[in-house]
Amino acid sequence: MDIEFLDTAEYVKWMRGLGAAEQSKVASQLELLAARGEELRLPHVRWLGRGLFELRVVIGQQPRLYFHRVGGDLVVMLTFGRKDTQQRDIARARRRMP
């Protein structure tokens, strides 16, 4: 499965704000998503309804990445955040969905 970012600069800035361990864990979760796709469920991926999913990272500030599927083999990352900004981040992700 291919993964694209709606705003690569936003992703890079967000990643730089994380600690080294969090960055590593986010990268491994993205690799897992690319490898397993639809099979991936909780505790890694949570379905939020209406085509929106949350990729969960259980470390530190509990980073979250919000995405939707486009076609069969493409995931588009819409926005990023933390557990404590979850509701605001979900609303932003929904606004960015096509």
KOLMAR-973695 format. One record per residue (C-alpha): residue number from 1; residue in one letter; x, y, z. Coordinates in steps of 0.25 Angstrom, whole numbers. Example, Ala and Ser with C-alpha at 12.3 -4.5 7.8 and 13.67 -1.06 7.14 Angstrom:
<nodes>
<node><num>1</num><residu>A</residu><east>49</east><north>-18</north><up>31</up></node>
<node><num>2</num><residu>S</residu><east>55</east><north>-4</north><up>29</up></node>
</nodes>
This chain:
<nodes>
<node><num>1</num><residu>M</residu><east>0</east><north>0</north><up>0</up></node>
<node><num>2</num><residu>D</residu><east>5</east><north>14</north><up>-4</up></node>
<node><num>3</num><residu>I</residu><east>5</east><north>25</north><up>6</up></node>
<node><num>4</num><residu>E</residu><east>4</east><north>40</north><up>2</up></node>
<node><num>5</num><residu>F</residu><east>3</east><north>53</north><up>10</up></node>
<node><num>6</num><residu>L</residu><east>-7</east><north>64</north><up>7</up></node>
<node><num>7</num><residu>D</residu><east>4</east><north>74</north><up>12</up></node>
<node><num>8</num><residu>T</residu><east>18</east><north>68</north><up>13</up></node>
<node><num>9</num><residu>A</residu><east>23</east><north>81</north><up>20</up></node>
<node><num>10</num><residu>E</residu><east>13</east><north>80</north><up>31</up></node>
<node><num>11</num><residu>Y</residu><east>17</east><north>66</north><up>33</up></node>
<node><num>12</num><residu>V</residu><east>32</east><north>69</north><up>34</up></node>
<node><num>13</num><residu>K</residu><east>29</east><north>80</north><up>44</up></node>
<node><num>14</num><residu>W</residu><east>21</east><north>72</north><up>52</up></node>
<node><num>15</num><residu>M</residu><east>31</east><north>60</north><up>52</up></node>
<node><num>16</num><residu>R</residu><east>42</east><north>70</north><up>56</up></node>
<node><num>17</num><residu>G</residu><east>34</east><north>74</north><up>69</up></node>
<node><num>18</num><residu>L</residu><east>34</east><north>59</north><up>74</up></node>
<node><num>19</num><residu>G</residu><east>45</east><north>53</north><up>82</up></node>
<node><num>20</num><residu>A</residu><east>54</east><north>43</north><up>75</up></node>
<node><num>21</num><residu>A</residu><east>47</east><north>31</north><up>81</up></node>
<node><num>22</num><residu>E</residu><east>33</east><north>36</north><up>76</up></node>
<node><num>23</num><residu>Q</residu><east>39</east><north>39</north><up>62</up></node>
<node><num>24</num><residu>S</residu><east>44</east><north>24</north><up>61</up></node>
<node><num>25</num><residu>K</residu><east>31</east><north>19</north><up>66</up></node>
<node><num>26</num><residu>V</residu><east>23</east><north>27</north><up>56</up></node>
<node><num>27</num><residu>A</residu><east>32</east><north>22</north><up>45</up></node>
<node><num>28</num><residu>S</residu><east>30</east><north>8</north><up>49</up></node>
<node><num>29</num><residu>Q</residu><east>15</east><north>10</north><up>50</up></node>
<node><num>30</num><residu>L</residu><east>15</east><north>16</north><up>36</up></node>
<node><num>31</num><residu>E</residu><east>23</east><north>4</north><up>31</up></node>
<node><num>32</num><residu>L</residu><east>13</east><north>-6</north><up>37</up></node>
<node><num>33</num><residu>L</residu><east>1</east><north>1</north><up>31</up></node>
<node><num>34</num><residu>A</residu><east>8</east><north>1</north><up>17</up></node>
<node><num>35</num><residu>A</residu><east>11</east><north>-14</north><up>19</up></node>
<node><num>36</num><residu>R</residu><east>-3</east><north>-19</north><up>25</up></node>
<node><num>37</num><residu>G</residu><east>-13</east><north>-8</north><up>20</up></node>
<node><num>38</num><residu>E</residu><east>-27</east><north>-12</north><up>23</up></node>
<node><num>39</num><residu>E</residu><east>-23</east><north>-23</north><up>32</up></node>
<node><num>40</num><residu>L</residu><east>-18</east><north>-14</north><up>42</up></node>
<node><num>41</num><residu>R</residu><east>-28</east><north>-11</north><up>54</up></node>
<node><num>42</num><residu>L</residu><east>-27</east><north>-7</north><up>68</up></node>
<node><num>43</num><residu>P</residu><east>-18</east><north>-4</north><up>75</up></node>
<node><num>44</num><residu>H</residu><east>-11</east><north>2</north><up>63</up></node>
<node><num>45</num><residu>V</residu><east>-23</east><north>7</north><up>54</up></node>
<node><num>46</num><residu>R</residu><east>-36</east><north>12</north><up>59</up></node>
<node><num>47</num><residu>W</residu><east>-48</east><north>14</north><up>49</up></node>
<node><num>48</num><residu>L</residu><east>-54</east><north>28</north><up>52</up></node>
<node><num>49</num><residu>G</residu><east>-66</east><north>27</north><up>42</up></node>
<node><num>50</num><residu>R</residu><east>-69</east><north>33</north><up>28</up></node>
<node><num>51</num><residu>G</residu><east>-56</east><north>28</north><up>22</up></node>
<node><num>52</num><residu>L</residu><east>-46</east><north>34</north><up>33</up></node>
<node><num>53</num><residu>F</residu><east>-36</east><north>26</north><up>41</up></node>
<node><num>54</num><residu>E</residu><east>-27</east><north>29</north><up>52</up></node>
<node><num>55</num><residu>L</residu><east>-13</east><north>23</north><up>52</up></node>
<node><num>56</num><residu>R</residu><east>-9</east><north>22</north><up>67</up></node>
<node><num>57</num><residu>V</residu><east>5</east><north>22</north><up>73</up></node>
<node><num>58</num><residu>V</residu><east>6</east><north>18</north><up>88</up></node>
<node><num>59</num><residu>I</residu><east>18</east><north>25</north><up>93</up></node>
<node><num>60</num><residu>G</residu><east>21</east><north>39</north><up>99</up></node>
<node><num>61</num><residu>Q</residu><east>10</east><north>49</north><up>95</up></node>
<node><num>62</num><residu>Q</residu><east>3</east><north>38</north><up>88</up></node>
<node><num>63</num><residu>P</residu><east>4</east><north>43</north><up>74</up></node>
<node><num>64</num><residu>R</residu><east>-8</east><north>41</north><up>64</up></node>
<node><num>65</num><residu>L</residu><east>-8</east><north>42</north><up>49</up></node>
<node><num>66</num><residu>Y</residu><east>-22</east><north>43</north><up>42</up></node>
<node><num>67</num><residu>F</residu><east>-24</east><north>37</north><up>28</up></node>
<node><num>68</num><residu>H</residu><east>-34</east><north>32</north><up>18</up></node>
<node><num>69</num><residu>R</residu><east>-33</east><north>22</north><up>6</up></node>
<node><num>70</num><residu>V</residu><east>-33</east><north>26</north><up>-8</up></node>
<node><num>71</num><residu>G</residu><east>-35</east><north>14</north><up>-18</up></node>
<node><num>72</num><residu>G</residu><east>-30</east><north>1</north><up>-14</up></node>
<node><num>73</num><residu>D</residu><east>-15</east><north>3</north><up>-11</up></node>
<node><num>74</num><residu>L</residu><east>-13</east><north>18</north><up>-7</up></node>
<node><num>75</num><residu>V</residu><east>-15</east><north>24</north><up>7</up></node>
<node><num>76</num><residu>V</residu><east>-14</east><north>39</north><up>8</up></node>
<node><num>77</num><residu>M</residu><east>-10</east><north>45</north><up>22</up></node>
<node><num>78</num><residu>L</residu><east>-19</east><north>57</north><up>24</up></node>
<node><num>79</num><residu>T</residu><east>-13</east><north>63</north><up>38</up></node>
<node><num>80</num><residu>F</residu><east>-6</east><north>59</north><up>50</up></node>
<node><num>81</num><residu>G</residu><east>-6</east><north>62</north><up>65</up></node>
<node><num>82</num><residu>R</residu><east>-6</east><north>56</north><up>79</up></node>
<node><num>83</num><residu>K</residu><east>-16</east><north>50</north><up>88</up></node>
<node><num>84</num><residu>D</residu><east>-19</east><north>63</north><up>96</up></node>
<node><num>85</num><residu>T</residu><east>-22</east><north>70</north><up>82</up></node>
<node><num>86</num><residu>Q</residu><east>-30</east><north>58</north><up>77</up></node>
<node><num>87</num><residu>Q</residu><east>-44</east><north>65</north><up>75</up></node>
<node><num>88</num><residu>R</residu><east>-38</east><north>77</north><up>68</up></node>
<node><num>89</num><residu>D</residu><east>-29</east><north>68</north><up>59</up></node>
<node><num>90</num><residu>I</residu><east>-41</east><north>59</north><up>55</up></node>
<node><num>91</num><residu>A</residu><east>-49</east><north>72</north><up>51</up></node>
<node><num>92</num><residu>R</residu><east>-38</east><north>77</north><up>43</up></node>
<node><num>93</num><residu>A</residu><east>-36</east><north>64</north><up>36</up></node>
<node><num>94</num><residu>R</residu><east>-51</east><north>63</north><up>32</up></node>
<node><num>95</num><residu>R</residu><east>-50</east><north>77</north><up>26</up></node>
<node><num>96</num><residu>R</residu><east>-38</east><north>72</north><up>18</up></node>
<node><num>97</num><residu>M</residu><east>-45</east><north>60</north><up>12</up></node>
<node><num>98</num><residu>P</residu><east>-50</east><north>61</north><up>-2</up></node>
</nodes>
